[in-house]
Amino acid sequence: MNEKSRIVLRLVAGLYLVYTGIKLIQGLMADRPANMVLMFIIAVVFVIVGAVFAILSIKDMRELKGTESPGEQSDEEEVRESGEPQNSVEIAKDENNENKNNVNQEGRNTEITDEKK
């Protein structure tokens, strides 16, 4: 999971905690249960923790946007624009100084030596 995804997930979790805490407080005011004080404290903790998560996530988002200048590109965009093929081909020498082709295409690895050619 990349950094942007983590920040968004924390933001959503924080907002959900705030929402849950507010709904708990609303339910407490309507029902007035016997353990209202304890439930109210728990609801306030939900709201505070959720607000801290949300605020820190928004702060991290702004910092992340500040570090990315408009001219910078992600690694995926650079690969797409460079025109390089997605499949990688490597030619290496083994112990016997024979050329080997390691071809990685759609998760398949094959080795071809000069003797087999």
Buried (B, 14 or more C-beta within 10 A) or exposed (E): EEEEEEBEEBBEBBBBBBEBBBEBBEEBEEEEEEEEEEBBEBBEEBBEBBBEBBEBBBEBBEEEEEEEEEEEEEEEEEEEEEEEEEEEEEEEEEEEEEEBBEBEEEEEEEEEEEEEE
